[in-house]
């Protein structure tokens, strides 16, 4: 009976281990979030700044930025797009990914705002108390 109980405990222990959330060949959610975050920022940069520069081709520059992102994260373009297709086909996973990215963007904006306001902060003047008659 003890052996059966020990086997049951071992099975329970190993079945409760960390399960892989995505199949092989697909970027894990935390890595996909980082890559996708940089990918979107690179796209916005090329759209908002490089496009205004008449000496540069914004599409070519965007591809260069993407390649730098992919090499930084040590993934291929195919890995990214395969993972992107996987996440877009699963709205539950994509919603979590996007919500995390939105929260990250909000934190980024708050930190930027705080740095700006911290240097320009003037404490409000204290109001004099009005004595009641």
C-alpha positions as CSV (number, residue, x, y, z in Angstrom):
1,X,0.0,0.0,0.0
2,X,2.8,2.4,0.8
3,X,4.4,1.7,-2.6
4,X,1.2,2.5,-4.3
5,X,0.8,5.7,-2.4
6,X,4.4,6.7,-3.2
7,X,3.8,6.1,-6.9
8,X,0.6,8.1,-6.7
9,X,2.5,11.0,-5.1
10,X,5.3,10.9,-7.7
11,X,2.7,10.9,-10.5
12,X,0.9,13.8,-8.9
13,X,4.2,15.7,-8.4
14,X,5.4,15.3,-12.0
15,X,2.0,16.1,-13.4
16,X,1.8,19.4,-11.5
17,X,5.1,20.6,-13.0
18,X,5.4,23.6,-15.3
19,X,3.6,22.9,-18.5
20,X,4.8,24.3,-21.8
21,X,2.2,26.9,-22.9
22,X,3.2,26.9,-26.6
23,X,4.4,24.2,-29.0
24,X,8.0,23.9,-30.1
25,X,9.1,26.4,-32.7
26,X,6.8,29.1,-31.2
27,X,8.3,31.9,-29.1
28,X,7.3,31.8,-25.4
29,X,4.9,34.6,-24.4
30,X,7.4,36.6,-22.5
31,X,9.9,36.5,-25.4
32,X,7.2,37.2,-28.0
33,X,6.1,40.2,-26.0
34,X,9.6,41.6,-26.0
35,X,10.2,41.0,-29.7
36,X,6.8,42.3,-30.7
37,X,7.2,45.4,-28.5
38,X,10.5,46.3,-30.3
39,X,9.0,45.3,-33.6
40,X,6.1,47.8,-33.2
41,X,8.4,50.5,-31.9
42,X,10.7,50.1,-34.9
43,X,7.7,50.3,-37.2
44,X,6.4,53.5,-35.5
45,X,9.9,55.0,-35.7
46,X,10.2,54.3,-39.4
47,X,6.7,55.6,-40.1
48,X,7.0,58.7,-38.0
49,X,10.6,59.7,-38.5
50,X,12.4,57.9,-41.4
51,X,9.5,58.4,-43.8
52,X,10.0,62.2,-43.4
53,X,13.6,61.9,-44.5
54,X,13.6,62.1,-48.3
55,X,17.1,60.6,-48.5
56,X,16.0,57.3,-47.0
57,X,13.6,54.6,-48.1
58,X,11.3,54.0,-45.1
59,X,10.6,50.4,-46.2
60,X,14.2,49.5,-46.5
61,X,15.1,51.1,-43.2
62,X,12.2,49.3,-41.5
63,X,13.5,46.0,-42.8
64,X,17.0,46.8,-41.5
65,X,15.5,47.7,-38.1
66,X,13.5,44.4,-38.0
67,X,16.7,42.4,-38.9
68,X,18.5,44.1,-36.0
69,X,15.7,43.2,-33.7
70,X,15.7,39.6,-34.9
71,X,19.4,39.3,-34.5
72,X,19.3,40.8,-31.0
73,X,16.8,38.2,-29.9
74,X,18.6,35.5,-31.8
75,X,15.6,34.5,-33.8
76,X,14.8,34.4,-37.5
77,X,12.2,36.3,-39.4
78,X,10.4,33.0,-40.0
79,X,10.4,32.3,-36.3
80,X,8.8,35.6,-35.5
81,X,6.1,35.4,-38.2
82,X,5.3,31.7,-37.3
83,X,4.9,32.8,-33.7
84,X,2.9,35.9,-34.7
85,X,0.5,33.7,-36.8
86,X,0.2,31.3,-33.8
87,X,-0.8,34.1,-31.4
88,X,-3.2,35.8,-33.8
89,X,-5.0,32.4,-34.3
90,X,-5.4,32.2,-30.5
91,X,-7.2,35.4,-29.3
92,X,-6.9,34.3,-25.6
93,X,-3.1,34.3,-25.8
94,X,-2.9,37.4,-28.0
95,X,-5.1,39.3,-25.6
96,X,-2.8,38.5,-22.7
97,X,0.2,39.5,-24.8
98,X,-1.4,42.8,-25.9
99,X,-2.7,43.6,-22.5
100,X,0.8,43.2,-21.1
101,X,2.2,45.4,-23.8
102,X,-0.3,48.1,-23.2
103,X,0.5,48.0,-19.5
104,X,4.2,48.3,-20.3
105,X,3.5,51.3,-22.6
106,X,1.5,52.9,-19.8
107,X,4.3,52.4,-17.3
108,X,6.8,53.8,-19.9
109,X,4.6,56.9,-20.3
110,X,4.3,57.4,-16.6
111,X,8.0,57.1,-16.0
112,X,8.7,59.6,-18.8
113,X,6.0,61.9,-17.4
114,X,7.5,61.6,-13.9
115,X,11.0,62.4,-15.1
116,X,9.7,65.5,-16.9
117,X,7.5,66.6,-14.0
118,X,10.1,65.9,-11.3
119,X,12.5,68.4,-12.8
120,X,9.8,71.1,-13.3
121,X,8.0,70.5,-10.0
122,X,7.2,73.5,-7.9
123,X,5.4,72.7,-4.6
124,X,2.0,74.5,-4.4
125,X,1.9,77.6,-2.1
126,X,0.4,76.9,1.2
127,X,-2.9,78.7,1.6
128,X,-3.3,80.8,4.7
129,X,-6.0,79.6,6.9
130,X,-9.0,81.9,7.2
131,X,-10.1,82.6,10.7
132,X,-13.7,82.3,11.4
133,X,-15.4,85.3,13.0
